[in-house]
Amino acid sequence: MTRHVHFLGICGYATAGAAMLALEAGDVVTGSDDFAYPPMSDVVTATGIRWENHSDPANLDRWGVPDLVVVGNQTRPSNPEWLEVQRRELPYTSEIGFYVEVAGERVRLAVCGTHGKTTTSALLVHMLARAGLDPGFRLGSTSLDLGGSSRLGTGPFVFEGDEYTTAPWDSSPKFVHTRPSAVCVTRLEWDHPDVYPSLDAYRKPFVDMARGLPADALLVLCADDPECLALRDVASCETTTYGTGVESDWRLSDFTDDGALQRFTVWRVDAPPLEIACTFPGVHNASNAVAALALATFAGADEATAVAACRDFRGPARRFEILGDAGGVTVVDDYAHHPTEVGAAIDAARARYGARRLVAIHTPHTYSRTRTLLESYRDSFALADVVVIGPIEEARERGQPATVRSEDVAERAGPTRDVHVVDSSEAATALLTSIARDGDVMLVLSLGGFDKLAPRLHAALEARRVRV
């Protein structure tokens, strides 16, 4: 029987993905959001979903009373539409609760951790699809290989295990609701200080998850991260580890990069070594590939097929996405927003592009994260030649007092490098086109996309080349 499902916060990546699954399942889908903007607002509109860019109790009657309301986690407790849902006692669930319902009793695979979740999840889905297993999935970004951030599928269901809060009534992280058959933890480093006041608080749900896994589950851990590896001591199921150290069950070594593919060897106990070539540069991305491989083979994918899938993996949008060359300059767009991720992306660019001049453009994300992790920026830009810092992206902290400045980040990015601070994407484009040299690599690092700076910069550099 067709049902009417209404989504609050419909233009969030994960919530929009849930709405797409509802459409795919044949449901009538409507929704609402506040201050939604492209690309997801355009994506939702393009599907034909009827939605309003304004929360209003009237939305619950505008297209008929919904049979179910799905509440995105960005919905504030004071949201008038959410308050009306409760007053009228309409059936509701969280966004992750909806995905879990869709996954049903299928094999569930979860990718958790502070860094690398989207890339690892997307590669895992790519491997399973290449192996003919027709995976369903929930990602935090659009997969360039499969299109969209979600799909129903009929085989194993892949969850990107978000550690942010579940819903207005549930402050627990989303990943605790996925109840996976196998799970990996890529890294465990303090993040989201607006929710977790300390590393201990951030660590706790990961520990609880490891302790609560069923005995026949598999927990895959990055051995290069001591916090991550420590989960092995509390796990209630089989564990396997990967990393560059000799103690790893899957040990990575012999890294090379020819400018198109990163190649490395994986050594295993009681199994022949694997020679892997993957499209994404950097040791952290090689580790992500091995984590995905461990989960894919657990779910029944042929090992050789999964390994081969690494060679043509396009990845999720804005994860070291190479937009191309313009005027002799290579432009790369990346989602990195945590200082550790910024450093890893810059390291990867250096591994891929060698001695070419590397210009890193970064917009810090939220006052709380930037202030709490400020000193970590001292190591983030070590391999960049030029650094440009944009305005702090307020995101969910819009309207709150500014407790830290972009200049504070810039002070820690220098003083030995050429460091600039700009107040807008327009100013960044003007600066970058003025300083661009033939052979430069310009790496844009921003969760919010800095007003689509990377494609705008690429276009401006191309226009400059034409004029010249």
C-alpha positions as CSV (number, residue, x, y, z in Angstrom):
1,M,0.0,0.0,0.0
2,T,1.3,3.4,-1.0
3,R,2.0,5.7,2.0
4,H,2.7,9.4,2.3
5,V,6.1,10.1,3.9
6,H,7.0,13.7,4.8
7,F,10.6,14.7,5.5
8,L,11.7,17.6,7.9
9,G,15.1,18.9,6.8
10,I,14.7,17.3,3.4
11,C,17.7,19.0,1.9
12,G,20.3,17.5,4.1
13,Y,22.4,15.0,2.2
14,A,21.4,12.0,4.4
15,T,17.7,13.1,4.7
16,A,17.5,13.8,1.0
17,G,18.9,10.3,0.4
18,A,16.2,8.8,2.6
19,A,13.6,10.7,0.6
20,M,15.0,9.2,-2.6
21,L,14.7,5.8,-1.1
22,A,11.1,6.5,-0.3
23,L,10.5,7.6,-3.9
24,E,12.2,4.4,-5.1
25,A,10.0,2.3,-2.9
26,G,6.9,3.9,-4.4
27,D,5.9,6.2,-1.5
28,V,4.4,9.7,-2.0
29,V,7.1,12.0,-0.7
30,T,6.9,15.6,0.5
31,G,9.1,17.7,2.7
32,S,10.3,21.0,4.1
33,D,13.5,22.7,5.2
34,D,14.9,26.1,6.2
35,F,17.4,28.2,4.3
36,A,18.2,25.2,2.0
37,Y,20.7,25.9,-0.8
38,P,22.2,24.1,-3.8
39,P,23.3,21.5,-4.6
40,M,20.8,19.5,-2.6
41,S,17.9,21.9,-2.9
42,D,18.2,21.6,-6.7
43,V,18.6,17.8,-6.4
44,V,15.4,17.5,-4.4
45,T,13.4,19.8,-6.7
46,A,14.6,17.9,-9.8
47,T,13.1,14.6,-8.5
48,G,9.6,16.2,-8.5
49,I,9.3,16.0,-4.7
50,R,7.0,18.8,-3.5
51,W,8.7,20.7,-0.7
52,E,8.7,24.1,1.0
53,N,11.9,26.0,2.0
54,H,10.2,27.1,5.2
55,S,9.1,25.1,8.2
56,D,5.5,25.7,8.9
57,P,2.8,23.6,10.6
58,A,0.7,24.1,7.5
59,N,3.1,21.9,5.6
60,L,1.5,18.9,7.4
61,D,-1.7,19.5,5.6
62,R,-0.5,21.2,2.4
63,W,-0.3,17.9,0.5
64,G,-2.5,15.8,2.7
65,V,-1.7,14.5,6.2
66,P,1.4,12.2,6.1
67,D,1.3,8.6,7.2
68,L,4.9,9.0,8.5
69,V,7.1,12.0,9.3
70,V,10.9,11.5,9.0
71,V,12.9,14.0,11.0
72,G,16.4,15.0,10.0
73,N,18.8,15.6,12.8
74,Q,19.3,19.3,11.8
75,T,15.7,19.9,12.8
76,R,15.8,22.1,16.0
77,P,13.6,21.2,19.0
78,S,11.9,24.5,18.6
79,N,11.0,23.9,14.9
80,P,7.3,24.8,14.6
81,E,6.6,22.0,12.2
82,W,8.2,19.5,14.5
83,L,6.3,20.8,17.5
84,E,3.1,20.4,15.5
85,V,4.0,16.8,14.6
86,Q,4.2,16.1,18.3
87,R,1.0,18.0,19.2
88,R,-1.0,16.1,16.6
89,E,0.7,12.8,17.6
90,L,1.6,11.9,14.0
91,P,3.8,8.9,13.5
92,Y,7.5,9.8,13.2
93,T,11.0,8.4,13.0
94,S,14.5,9.7,12.6
95,E,16.3,9.8,9.3
96,I,18.6,6.9,10.4
97,G,15.6,5.0,11.7
98,F,14.0,5.2,8.3
99,Y,17.2,3.8,6.7
100,V,17.3,0.9,9.2
101,E,13.7,0.1,8.4
102,V,14.5,0.0,4.7
103,A,17.6,-2.2,5.2
104,G,15.4,-4.7,7.1
105,E,17.1,-8.1,7.7
106,R,19.8,-7.7,5.0
107,V,23.5,-7.9,5.8
108,R,24.4,-4.5,7.2
109,L,27.8,-3.0,6.8
110,A,28.8,0.2,8.7
111,V,31.8,2.5,8.1
112,C,32.5,4.5,11.2
113,G,35.3,6.8,12.5
114,T,36.3,10.4,12.6
115,H,37.9,10.5,9.1
116,G,37.4,8.8,5.7
117,K,33.9,7.5,6.2
118,T,32.4,8.7,3.0
119,T,35.3,7.6,0.7
120,T,35.5,4.2,2.4
121,S,31.7,3.7,2.2
122,A,31.5,4.8,-1.4
123,L,34.4,2.4,-2.4
124,L,32.8,-0.4,-0.4
125,V,29.5,0.2,-2.4
126,H,31.5,0.3,-5.6
127,M,33.2,-3.1,-4.8
128,L,29.9,-4.7,-3.9
129,A,28.2,-3.4,-7.1
130,R,31.1,-4.6,-9.2
131,A,30.8,-8.0,-7.6
132,G,27.1,-8.2,-8.6
133,L,25.7,-8.0,-5.1
134,D,23.3,-5.0,-5.8
135,P,24.0,-3.1,-2.6
136,G,21.8,-0.6,-0.9
137,F,23.5,2.3,0.7
138,R,23.3,5.5,2.7
139,L,26.2,7.9,2.1
140,G,27.0,11.5,3.2
141,S,27.6,12.6,-0.3
142,T,26.8,11.7,-3.9
143,S,28.7,8.7,-5.3
144,L,30.1,9.6,-8.7
145,D,30.3,5.9,-9.5
146,L,26.6,5.0,-8.8
147,G,24.9,8.4,-8.7
148,G,23.0,9.8,-5.7
149,S,23.7,9.4,-2.0
150,S,21.4,6.4,-1.5
151,R,19.9,3.4,-3.2
152,L,17.5,0.7,-2.2
153,G,19.3,-2.3,-3.8
154,T,18.5,-5.9,-2.8
155,G,21.8,-7.0,-1.4
156,P,24.0,-5.9,1.5
157,F,23.2,-2.4,2.9
158,V,26.1,0.0,3.5
159,F,25.7,2.7,6.2
160,E,28.1,5.6,6.4
161,G,28.2,5.6,10.2
162,D,27.6,9.2,11.2
163,E,28.6,10.0,14.8
164,Y,26.6,13.2,15.0
165,T,23.3,13.3,16.9
166,T,20.3,11.3,15.7
167,A,17.3,13.6,16.1
168,P,15.8,16.4,18.3
169,W,14.7,13.7,20.8
170,D,17.9,11.5,20.6
171,S,21.4,12.9,21.2
172,S,23.0,9.5,20.6
173,P,25.1,9.1,17.4
174,K,23.4,7.8,14.3
175,F,25.7,4.8,13.9
176,V,24.6,3.1,17.1
177,H,21.2,2.5,15.5
178,T,22.5,0.6,12.5
179,R,23.1,-2.8,14.2
180,P,25.7,-3.9,11.7
181,S,26.8,-7.4,10.8
182,A,30.3,-6.0,10.2
183,V,31.8,-2.6,10.9
184,C,35.0,-0.7,10.5
185,V,36.4,2.2,12.4
186,T,38.8,4.2,10.3
187,R,40.1,6.7,12.9
188,L,39.0,7.9,16.4
189,E,40.0,11.5,17.1
190,W,38.0,14.1,19.0
191,D,35.5,16.0,16.9
192,H,32.1,17.7,17.1
193,P,33.0,19.5,20.4
194,D,29.5,21.1,20.2
195,V,28.1,17.7,21.1
196,Y,31.0,15.8,22.8
197,P,32.8,18.0,25.4
198,S,35.8,15.7,25.6
199,L,37.6,12.8,23.9
200,D,36.2,10.5,26.6
201,A,32.7,11.6,25.6
202,Y,33.4,11.1,21.9
203,R,35.0,7.7,22.5
204,K,32.2,6.3,24.6
205,P,29.7,5.4,21.8
206,F,32.4,3.6,19.8
207,V,33.3,1.6,22.9
208,D,29.6,0.8,23.5
209,M,29.3,-0.3,19.9
210,A,32.3,-2.6,20.0
211,R,31.0,-4.2,23.2
212,G,27.5,-4.7,21.8
213,L,28.3,-6.3,18.5
214,P,27.0,-9.9,18.1
215,A,29.4,-12.7,18.5
216,D,29.4,-13.6,14.7
217,A,30.1,-10.0,13.6
218,L,33.4,-8.6,12.4
219,L,35.1,-5.4,13.7
220,V,37.7,-4.0,11.3
221,L,40.1,-1.5,13.0
222,C,42.9,0.9,11.8
223,A,46.0,-0.2,13.7
224,D,47.8,3.0,13.0
225,D,45.5,4.8,15.4
226,P,46.0,3.8,19.0
227,E,42.5,5.0,20.0
228,C,41.0,3.0,17.2
229,L,43.1,-0.1,18.0
230,A,42.1,0.0,21.7
231,L,38.6,-1.0,20.6
232,R,39.9,-4.5,20.0
233,D,40.3,-4.9,23.8
234,V,36.5,-4.4,24.4
235,A,35.1,-6.1,21.3
236,S,32.6,-8.9,21.7
237,C,33.4,-10.4,18.3
238,E,36.2,-11.2,15.9
239,T,38.5,-8.3,15.0
240,T,40.9,-7.7,12.2
241,T,43.3,-4.8,11.8
242,Y,44.9,-2.9,9.0
243,G,47.7,-0.4,8.8
244,T,51.4,0.3,8.0
245,G,52.8,-1.3,11.2
246,V,54.1,-4.8,11.4
247,E,51.5,-5.8,13.9
248,S,48.6,-5.2,11.5
249,D,46.7,-8.2,10.2
250,W,46.6,-6.4,6.8
251,R,49.9,-4.6,6.5
252,L,50.3,-1.9,3.8
253,S,53.7,-1.1,2.3
254,D,55.7,-0.1,-0.8
255,F,53.6,3.0,-1.8
256,T,54.2,4.6,-5.1
257,D,52.2,7.1,-7.2
258,D,52.5,7.6,-10.9
259,G,50.2,10.7,-11.0
260,A,47.1,8.6,-11.9
261,L,47.2,5.6,-9.6
262,Q,48.6,5.0,-6.2
263,R,50.0,1.5,-5.9
264,F,50.8,-0.5,-2.7
265,T,51.2,-4.0,-1.4
266,V,49.0,-5.6,1.4
267,W,50.6,-8.4,3.4
268,R,48.4,-10.8,5.3
269,V,48.9,-13.7,7.6
270,D,48.2,-17.1,6.0
271,A,47.2,-15.5,2.7
272,P,49.0,-14.3,-0.4
273,P,49.9,-10.6,-0.7
274,L,47.7,-8.3,-2.6
275,E,48.9,-5.8,-5.2
276,I,46.4,-2.9,-5.2
277,A,46.2,0.2,-7.4
278,C,43.7,2.9,-6.4
279,T,42.7,6.2,-8.0
280,F,43.0,8.2,-4.7
281,P,46.4,9.3,-3.5
282,G,47.8,9.3,0.1
283,V,48.4,6.6,2.6
284,H,45.2,7.4,4.4
285,N,43.2,6.6,1.2
286,A,45.2,3.3,0.7
287,S,44.1,2.4,4.3
288,N,40.5,3.3,3.4
289,A,40.7,1.0,0.5
290,V,41.8,-1.9,2.7
291,A,39.1,-1.3,5.2
292,A,36.5,-1.4,2.3
293,L,38.1,-4.6,1.0
294,A,37.8,-6.3,4.4
295,L,34.1,-5.5,4.6
296,A,33.4,-6.3,1.0
297,T,34.9,-9.8,1.3
298,F,33.0,-10.4,4.5
299,A,29.8,-9.6,2.7
300,G,30.6,-12.2,-0.1
301,A,32.3,-10.1,-2.8
302,D,35.0,-11.9,-4.8
303,E,38.4,-10.6,-3.6
304,A,39.9,-10.2,-7.0
305,T,36.8,-8.3,-8.3
306,A,36.9,-6.0,-5.2
307,V,40.6,-5.3,-5.7
308,A,40.1,-4.5,-9.4
309,A,37.3,-2.0,-8.5
310,C,39.9,0.2,-6.8
311,R,41.5,1.0,-10.2
312,D,38.5,2.9,-11.6
313,F,36.9,4.2,-8.5
314,R,35.7,7.8,-9.1
315,G,34.7,8.4,-5.5
316,P,32.2,10.6,-3.8
317,A,31.7,14.2,-4.8
318,R,34.3,16.6,-3.3
319,R,36.6,14.0,-1.9
320,F,39.9,14.8,-3.7
321,E,37.8,15.5,-6.8
322,I,40.1,16.6,-9.6
323,L,38.2,19.2,-11.6
324,G,40.9,19.4,-14.2
325,D,43.5,21.7,-15.6
326,A,42.8,25.3,-16.4
327,G,45.5,27.7,-17.6
328,G,48.2,25.3,-16.6
329,V,46.8,25.0,-13.0
330,T,45.2,21.8,-11.6
331,V,42.2,22.4,-9.4
332,V,41.2,19.8,-6.8
333,D,38.0,20.1,-4.6
334,D,38.0,18.3,-1.2
335,Y,35.7,18.1,1.8
336,A,38.4,18.3,4.4
337,H,37.3,20.4,7.4
338,H,39.0,18.9,10.5
339,P,42.6,19.9,10.9
340,T,43.8,16.3,10.6
341,E,41.8,15.9,7.4
342,V,43.3,19.1,6.0
343,G,46.8,17.7,6.7
344,A,46.0,14.3,5.1
345,A,44.6,15.9,2.0
346,I,47.6,18.2,1.6
347,D,49.9,15.2,2.1
348,A,48.0,13.2,-0.5
349,A,48.3,16.1,-3.0
350,R,52.1,16.2,-2.4
351,A,52.3,12.5,-3.0
352,R,50.4,12.8,-6.2
353,Y,51.9,16.0,-7.6
354,G,55.4,15.9,-6.3
355,A,57.4,19.2,-6.4
356,R,54.7,21.3,-8.1
357,R,53.8,24.4,-6.1
358,L,50.8,23.5,-3.9
359,V,48.3,26.2,-2.9
360,A,45.9,25.1,-0.1
361,I,42.7,27.1,0.3
362,H,40.8,26.3,3.5
363,T,37.6,27.5,5.2
364,P,37.4,26.4,8.9
365,H,34.1,24.9,9.9
366,T,32.1,26.2,12.9
367,Y,33.4,28.3,15.8
368,S,33.3,25.4,18.2
369,R,35.4,23.1,16.1
370,T,37.9,25.8,15.1
371,R,38.3,27.1,18.6
372,T,38.7,23.6,20.2
373,L,41.1,22.3,17.6
374,L,42.9,25.5,16.8
375,E,46.4,24.3,17.9
376,S,46.1,21.3,15.6
377,Y,46.4,23.6,12.6
378,R,50.1,24.1,13.4
379,D,50.7,20.7,11.6
380,S,48.0,20.8,8.9
381,F,49.7,22.9,6.3
382,A,53.3,21.7,6.6
383,L,53.6,20.5,3.0
384,A,51.7,23.4,1.3
385,D,53.7,26.2,-0.3
386,V,50.9,28.8,-0.2
387,V,47.9,28.9,2.2
388,V,44.7,30.9,1.8
389,I,42.3,31.0,4.8
390,G,38.7,32.0,4.1
391,P,35.9,33.0,6.5
392,I,34.8,30.5,9.1
393,E,31.7,28.6,7.9
394,E,29.1,29.2,10.7
395,A,26.8,26.3,9.5
396,R,24.6,25.3,12.4
397,E,26.2,28.0,14.6
398,R,24.9,30.8,12.4
399,G,24.0,33.8,14.5
400,Q,26.2,32.8,17.5
401,P,29.0,35.1,18.7
402,A,32.3,34.6,16.8
403,T,34.7,33.1,19.4
404,V,37.6,32.6,17.0
405,R,38.8,34.2,13.8
406,S,40.2,33.1,10.5
407,E,43.3,35.1,11.4
408,D,43.9,32.8,14.4
409,V,44.1,29.9,12.0
410,A,46.4,31.8,9.6
411,E,48.7,32.6,12.5
412,R,49.2,28.9,13.1
413,A,49.5,28.1,9.4
414,G,52.6,30.3,9.2
415,P,54.9,32.0,9.5
416,T,57.3,30.2,7.2
417,R,54.8,29.9,4.4
418,D,53.1,32.4,2.2
419,V,49.7,32.8,4.1
420,H,46.7,35.0,3.1
421,V,43.3,35.6,4.7
422,V,40.3,36.5,2.5
423,D,36.8,37.4,3.5
424,S,34.8,35.9,0.6
425,S,35.0,33.4,-2.3
426,E,35.1,36.4,-4.7
427,A,38.2,37.7,-2.9
428,A,39.7,34.2,-2.9
429,T,39.2,33.9,-6.7
430,A,40.7,37.3,-7.4
431,L,43.8,36.5,-5.2
432,L,44.3,33.0,-6.6
433,T,44.0,34.0,-10.3
434,S,46.5,36.8,-9.6
435,I,49.1,34.6,-8.1
436,A,48.6,31.5,-10.3
437,R,51.6,30.1,-12.0
438,D,51.9,27.5,-14.7
439,G,52.1,24.0,-13.0
440,D,50.4,25.1,-9.7
441,V,48.0,22.7,-7.9
442,M,45.2,24.5,-6.1
443,L,43.5,22.4,-3.4
444,V,40.2,23.7,-2.0
445,L,39.5,22.3,1.4
446,S,36.1,23.1,2.8
447,L,33.1,21.2,4.1
448,G,30.6,23.7,2.8
449,G,32.3,24.2,-0.5
450,F,33.1,27.9,0.2
451,D,30.4,29.1,-2.1
452,K,31.4,26.6,-4.8
453,L,34.9,28.1,-4.9
454,A,36.6,25.2,-6.7
455,P,34.4,25.2,-9.9
456,R,34.3,29.0,-9.9
457,L,38.1,29.1,-9.6
458,H,38.5,26.6,-12.3
459,A,36.3,28.7,-14.6
460,A,38.1,31.9,-13.7
461,L,41.5,30.3,-14.5
462,E,40.2,29.0,-17.8
463,A,38.8,32.5,-18.6
464,R,42.2,34.0,-17.8
465,R,44.0,31.6,-20.1
466,V,41.6,32.5,-22.9
467,R,42.2,36.2,-22.4
468,V,46.0,35.7,-22.4
